[in-house]
């Protein structure tokens, strides 16, 4: 559990790349600058691609937690548009 004031949560464990990033991006676009999004994602391509793609879009990766069950929890702060 992270010490962040999470604004929104999204579970993208039910979709595969590249839809994982598309779903995460759609949610973060609805947030205000500085808001924090918690994303639950699978190991493999999602955990490799989603954080990198969000960072490339100008958002700040705060923390990536390994949940120990094949999933990860990613905390992202929305950057300025």
Backbone as a printed PyTorch tensor [residue, N CA C, xyz], in Angstrom:
tensor([[[  0.8490,  -1.1860,   0.0000],
         [  0.0000,   0.0000,   0.0000],
         [  0.8930,   1.2460,   0.0000]],

        [[  0.5680,   2.1570,  -0.8650],
         [  1.3820,   3.3640,  -0.9870],
         [  0.8130,   4.4930,  -0.1380]],

        [[  1.6670,   5.4540,   0.1540],
         [  1.2520,   6.6040,   0.9510],
         [  0.8850,   7.7740,   0.0410]],

        [[ -0.0140,   7.5200,  -0.8940],
         [ -0.4500,   8.5560,  -1.8190],
         [ -1.9400,   8.7830,  -1.6470]],

        [[ -2.3760,  10.0050,  -1.9210],
         [ -3.7950,  10.3220,  -1.9050],
         [ -4.3370,  10.0080,  -3.2990]],

        [[ -4.7490,   8.7570,  -3.4860],
         [ -5.1940,   8.2880,  -4.7910],
         [ -6.5290,   8.9270,  -5.1600]],

        [[ -6.5590,   9.5140,  -6.3540],
         [ -7.7550,  10.1800,  -6.8560],
         [ -8.6810,   9.1990,  -7.5580]],

        [[ -8.0960,   8.2850,  -8.3180],
         [ -8.8710,   7.3530,  -9.1440],
         [ -8.1190,   6.0340,  -9.2340]],

        [[ -8.8760,   4.9370,  -9.4270],
         [ -8.2870,   3.6100,  -9.5900],
         [ -8.8270,   2.9880, -10.8640]],

        [[ -7.9660,   2.2010, -11.5400],
         [ -8.4040,   1.4640, -12.7160],
         [ -7.7180,   0.0990, -12.7120]],

        [[ -8.4890,  -0.9230, -13.0430],
         [ -7.9870,  -2.2990, -13.1320],
         [ -7.9330,  -2.6630, -14.6090]],

        [[ -6.7150,  -2.8580, -15.1330],
         [ -6.5740,  -3.2070, -16.5450],
         [ -6.0350,  -4.6290, -16.7050]],

        [[ -6.2710,  -5.4660, -15.6990],
         [ -5.7970,  -6.8490, -15.7660],
         [ -6.6390,  -7.6900, -16.7210]],

        [[ -7.7790,  -7.1850, -17.1430],
         [ -8.6660,  -7.9530, -18.0170],
         [ -8.4660,  -7.6590, -19.5010]],

        [[ -7.4750,  -6.8330, -19.8420],
         [ -7.2070,  -6.4940, -21.2430],
         [ -5.7360,  -6.7290, -21.5730]],

        [[ -5.4330,  -6.7970, -22.8650],
         [ -4.0580,  -7.0440, -23.3020],
         [ -3.5130,  -5.8190, -24.0280]],

        [[ -2.1790,  -5.7580, -24.1570],
         [ -1.5400,  -4.6630, -24.8870],
         [ -1.9850,  -4.6820, -26.3450]],

        [[ -2.1880,  -3.5480, -26.9750],
         [ -1.9260,  -2.1950, -26.4800],
         [ -3.1300,  -1.5550, -25.7940]],

        [[ -4.2160,  -2.3140, -25.6190],
         [ -5.4310,  -1.7580, -25.0050],
         [ -5.1720,  -1.3710, -23.5500]],

        [[ -4.2010,  -1.9980, -22.9030],
         [ -3.8980,  -1.6460, -21.5140],
         [ -3.5440,  -0.1630, -21.4050]],

        [[ -2.6730,   0.3030, -22.2830],
         [ -2.2790,   1.7200, -22.2590],
         [ -3.4510,   2.6110, -22.6420]],

        [[ -4.2330,   2.1970, -23.6100],
         [ -5.3820,   2.9930, -24.0600],
         [ -6.3490,   3.2120, -22.9010]],

        [[ -6.6390,   2.1540, -22.1370],
         [ -7.5490,   2.2830, -20.9860],
         [ -6.9650,   3.1930, -19.9030]],

        [[ -5.6750,   3.0070, -19.6030],
         [ -5.0280,   3.8400, -18.5770],
         [ -5.0140,   5.2980, -19.0140]],

        [[ -4.6990,   5.5470, -20.2810],
         [ -4.6360,   6.9120, -20.7960],
         [ -6.0150,   7.5790, -20.7500]],

        [[ -7.0570,   6.8250, -21.0790],
         [ -8.4160,   7.3790, -21.0590],
         [ -8.7970,   7.8400, -19.6520]],

        [[ -8.4020,   7.0850, -18.6460],
         [ -8.7320,   7.4460, -17.2640],
         [ -7.9070,   8.6510, -16.8210]],

        [[ -6.6140,   8.6460, -17.0820],
         [ -5.7590,   9.7490, -16.6040],
         [ -6.1130,  11.0630, -17.2940]],

        [[ -6.6120,  11.0040, -18.5210],
         [ -6.9970,  12.2280, -19.2250],
         [ -8.1810,  12.9330, -18.5580]],

        [[ -8.9640,  12.1970, -17.7960],
         [-10.1230,  12.7700, -17.1030],
         [ -9.7310,  13.4300, -15.7830]],

        [[ -8.5110,  13.2230, -15.3360],
         [ -8.0630,  13.7640, -14.0520],
         [ -7.4700,  15.1540, -14.2150]],

        [[ -7.2880,  15.8250, -13.0920],
         [ -6.6610,  17.1420, -13.0520],
         [ -5.1560,  16.9760, -12.8450]],

        [[ -4.3860,  17.9470, -13.2850],
         [ -2.9390,  17.9350, -13.0740],
         [ -2.6460,  17.7500, -11.5870]],

        [[ -1.7490,  16.8210, -11.2680],
         [ -1.3830,  16.5460,  -9.8800],
         [ -2.1780,  15.4290,  -9.2380]],

        [[ -3.2950,  15.0350,  -9.8640],
         [ -4.0780,  13.9150,  -9.3450],
         [ -3.2750,  12.6260,  -9.4850]],

        [[ -3.6060,  11.6410,  -8.6580],
         [ -2.8790,  10.3780,  -8.6750],
         [ -3.8080,   9.2430,  -9.0780]],

        [[ -3.3430,   8.4770, -10.0660],
         [ -4.0770,   7.3210, -10.5740],
         [ -3.3750,   6.0550, -10.1200]],

        [[ -4.1710,   5.1260,  -9.5720],
         [ -3.6690,   3.8120,  -9.1910],
         [ -4.1200,   2.8270, -10.2650]],

        [[ -3.1670,   2.1160, -10.8580],
         [ -3.4690,   1.1930, -11.9440],
         [ -3.0520,  -0.2130, -11.5440]],

        [[ -3.9800,  -1.1550, -11.6360],
         [ -3.6800,  -2.5600, -11.3910],
         [ -3.4430,  -3.2060, -12.7550]],

        [[ -2.2400,  -3.7750, -12.9540],
         [ -1.9010,  -4.3430, -14.2510],
         [ -1.1570,  -5.6560, -14.0980]],

        [[ -1.1200,  -6.4180, -15.1790],
         [ -0.4690,  -7.7260, -15.1840],
         [  1.0240,  -7.6130, -15.4410]],

        [[  1.7270,  -8.6850, -15.0670],
         [  3.1440,  -8.8170, -15.3780],
         [  3.3060,  -8.9750, -16.8960]],

        [[  4.5200,  -8.8350, -17.3790],
         [  4.7800,  -8.9940, -18.8060],
         [  4.6950,  -7.6750, -19.5480]],

        [[  4.1030,  -7.6980, -20.7310],
         [  4.0170,  -6.4950, -21.5620],
         [  3.3730,  -5.3070, -20.8560]],

        [[  2.2490,  -5.4940, -20.1560],
         [  1.6290,  -4.3270, -19.5060],
         [  2.5600,  -3.6120, -18.5340]],

        [[  3.2550,  -4.3530, -17.6760],
         [  4.1070,  -3.7040, -16.6740],
         [  5.3610,  -3.0970, -17.3280]],

        [[  5.7340,  -3.5750, -18.5000],
         [  6.8570,  -2.9910, -19.2220],
         [  6.4320,  -1.7480, -19.9980]],

        [[  5.2700,  -1.8070, -20.6320],
         [  4.8640,  -0.7590, -21.5750],
         [  4.0520,   0.3850, -20.9750]],

        [[  3.1370,   0.0870, -20.0700],
         [  2.2420,   1.1290, -19.5460],
         [  3.0180,   2.2190, -18.7940]],

        [[  3.8960,   1.8760, -17.8360],
         [  4.6350,   2.9560, -17.1540],
         [  5.4680,   3.7940, -18.1150]],

        [[  6.1640,   3.1450, -19.0480],
         [  6.9970,   3.8730, -20.0050],
         [  6.1490,   4.8060, -20.8720]],

        [[  5.0210,   4.3000, -21.3520],
         [  4.1620,   5.1100, -22.2200],
         [  3.5660,   6.2920, -21.4770]],

        [[  3.1530,   6.0900, -20.2230],
         [  2.6020,   7.2040, -19.4400],
         [  3.6810,   8.2430, -19.1570]],

        [[  4.8990,   7.7870, -18.8640],
         [  6.0040,   8.7150, -18.6320],
         [  6.2900,   9.5170, -19.9040]],

        [[  6.2610,   8.8420, -21.0530],
         [  6.4850,   9.5160, -22.3350],
         [  5.4180,  10.5720, -22.6130]],

        [[  4.2330,  10.3960, -22.0390],
         [  3.1310,  11.3470, -22.2100],
         [  3.2560,  12.5350, -21.2500]],

        [[  4.2640,  12.5030, -20.3580],
         [  4.4910,  13.6230, -19.4560],
         [  3.9850,  13.4240, -18.0420]],

        [[  3.6030,  12.1950, -17.7040],
         [  3.1210,  11.9070, -16.3560],
         [  4.2750,  11.3620, -15.5090]],

        [[  4.1410,  11.4630, -14.1930],
         [  5.2080,  11.0600, -13.2810],
         [  4.8820,   9.7050, -12.6540]],

        [[  5.7970,   8.7630, -12.8350],
         [  5.6440,   7.4500, -12.2070],
         [  6.1160,   7.5880, -10.7650]],

        [[  5.2170,   7.3550,  -9.8220],
         [  5.5450,   7.5190,  -8.4050],
         [  6.0690,   6.2390,  -7.7810]],

        [[  5.4210,   5.1080,  -8.1210],
         [  5.7970,   3.8470,  -7.4920],
         [  5.1860,   2.6930,  -8.2780]],

        [[  5.9060,   1.5760,  -8.2980],
         [  5.4120,   0.3510,  -8.9050],
         [  5.5920,  -0.7540,  -7.8820]],

        [[  4.4810,  -1.3080,  -7.4090],
         [  4.5170,  -2.3640,  -6.3930],
         [  4.2300,  -3.7190,  -7.0270]],

        [[  5.0630,  -4.7090,  -6.7200],
         [  4.8250,  -6.0930,  -7.1290],
         [  3.8840,  -6.7070,  -6.0960]],

        [[  2.7050,  -7.1160,  -6.5360],
         [  1.7180,  -7.6750,  -5.6190],
         [  1.9820,  -9.1440,  -5.3070]],

        [[  2.9630,  -9.7640,  -5.9890],
         [  3.3450, -11.1390,  -5.6870],
         [  2.4260, -12.1930,  -6.2680]],

        [[  1.4690, -11.7710,  -7.0890],
         [  0.5150, -12.7240,  -7.6610],
         [  0.4110, -12.5750,  -9.1820]],

        [[  1.4580, -12.0250,  -9.7890],
         [  1.4350, -11.8220, -11.2340],
         [  0.8450, -10.4780, -11.6380]],

        [[  0.5030,  -9.6550, -10.6360],
         [ -0.0060,  -8.3170, -10.9160],
         [  0.8610,  -7.2800, -10.2180]],

        [[  0.7440,  -6.0580, -10.6940],
         [  1.4640,  -4.9240, -10.1260],
         [  0.4870,  -3.7820,  -9.9010]],

        [[  0.8200,  -2.9170,  -8.9470],
         [  0.0610,  -1.6980,  -8.7360],
         [  0.9860,  -0.5350,  -9.0650]],

        [[  0.5460,   0.2790, -10.0020],
         [  1.3150,   1.4160, -10.4850],
         [  0.6390,   2.6990, -10.0160]],

        [[  1.4250,   3.6220,  -9.4690],
         [  0.9220,   4.9170,  -9.0330],
         [  1.4970,   5.9900,  -9.9440]],

        [[  0.6240,   6.7570, -10.5580],
         [  1.0290,   7.7670, -11.5380],
         [  0.4140,   9.1110, -11.1830]],

        [[  1.2490,  10.1460, -11.1770],
         [  0.7500,  11.5140, -10.9710],
         [  0.5670,  12.1530, -12.3330]],

        [[ -0.6210,  12.7080, -12.5520],
         [ -0.8990,  13.3210, -13.8500],
         [ -0.0440,  14.5800, -14.0330]],

        [[  0.6160,  14.6330, -15.1840],
         [  1.4410,  15.7740, -15.5200],
         [  0.6040,  16.8840, -16.1360]],

        [[  1.2590,  17.9890, -16.4350],
         [  0.5640,  19.1180, -17.0590],
         [  0.2510,  18.8000, -18.5050]],

        [[ -0.8560,  19.3490, -18.9510],
         [ -1.2610,  19.0930, -20.3490],
         [ -0.6520,  20.1040, -21.2680]]])
